[in-house]
Amino acid sequence: MPKMKSKASAKKRFTFTGSGKLKRKHAYKSHILTKKSTKRKRNLTYFAIVDKADVANVKEMLSK
């Protein structure tokens, strides 16, 4: 049986923290930035934690 492959798209988008939680980037930070306020753009810069409801799906995508 061949090896299980993890999803390449998920590998690029999610990382684990030191305590085992999943980090993700915010959306809406790539283009059309002129109409967004400075505060909004700054807050989109930081990482967020993946919601509890989605953790199982993301971990399944990352499993090898």
Protein Blocks (a to p, Z undefined) as FASTA:
>chain_A
ZZddddfklmmmpccdfkopacdddehilgokllpcfklmmmmmpccdddfklmmmmmmm
mpZZ
